[in-house]
Amino acid sequence: MNSITKKIMIYSMVGMMQVGFCVSAIEASPLYNEGTQRIVQLDDRQDQENARHEQEMRRHDGESAQNWNDRQWRENQHHEQFR
């Protein structure tokens, strides 16, 4: 029984070391870093577009209801194309 426990512990430690080596190699690779930078840039662009869309959807001072509805329709079309 004691030898089975030792083998389980040794194989577990070897498995954890392999996972650790693989993770560090993946994080150090340039492809991983470029991918995460692209995701951050896309998130920033999406946040900027959402803020711009919110601003454009508000009614301007002195704007008629018809003009406001037309502008909202155009803005929604533009926003859908961005996505």
C-alpha positions in Angstrom: 0.0 0.0 0.0 2.8 2.3 0.8 4.5 1.9 -2.6 1.1 2.7 -4.4 0.9 6.0 -2.4 4.4 6.9 -3.4 3.8 6.2 -7.0 0.6 8.3 -7.0 2.5 11.2 -5.4 5.4 11.0 -7.8 3.1 10.8 -10.9 1.0 13.7 -9.6 4.1 15.8 -9.1 5.4 15.0 -12.6 2.1 15.9 -14.1 1.9 19.2 -12.3 5.5 20.0 -13.5 4.5 19.3 -17.1 1.5 21.5 -16.8 3.6 24.3 -15.3 6.2 24.1 -18.1 3.5 24.1 -20.8 1.7 27.1 -19.3 4.9 29.1 -19.0 5.9 28.2 -22.6 2.5 29.2 -24.0 2.5 32.6 -22.1 6.0 33.3 -23.3 5.1 32.7 -27.0 4.6 35.7 -29.2 1.4 34.4 -30.7 -0.2 34.3 -27.3 0.8 37.9 -26.5 -0.4 39.2 -29.9 -3.7 37.5 -29.4 -4.3 39.0 -26.0 -3.3 42.4 -27.2 -5.8 42.1 -30.1 -8.5 41.2 -27.7 -7.8 44.2 -25.5 -7.8 46.5 -28.6 -11.1 45.1 -29.8 -12.6 45.6 -26.4 -11.4 49.2 -26.3 -12.8 49.8 -29.8 -16.1 48.2 -28.8 -16.3 50.4 -25.6 -15.6 53.5 -27.7 -18.3 52.6 -30.3 -20.8 51.9 -27.5 -20.1 55.3 -25.9 -20.4 57.1 -29.3 -23.7 55.2 -30.0 -25.1 56.2 -26.6 -24.3 59.8 -27.3 -25.8 59.7 -30.8 -29.0 58.1 -29.6 -29.9 61.0 -27.3 -32.2 63.7 -28.7 -30.5 67.0 -29.6 -31.9 70.3 -28.5 -34.4 71.7 -30.9 -34.6 68.5 -32.9 -38.0 67.4 -34.2 -39.4 64.0 -33.5 -39.2 63.0 -37.1 -35.6 64.1 -37.5 -34.7 62.3 -34.2 -36.3 59.1 -35.4 -34.6 59.2 -38.7 -31.2 59.9 -37.0 -31.9 57.0 -34.6 -32.6 54.6 -37.5 -29.4 55.6 -39.4 -27.4 55.3 -36.2 -28.8 51.9 -35.5 -27.8 50.8 -39.0 -24.3 52.2 -38.5 -24.0 50.5 -35.1 -25.1 47.1 -36.5 -22.5 47.3 -39.3 -19.8 48.0 -36.7 -20.6 44.8 -34.9 
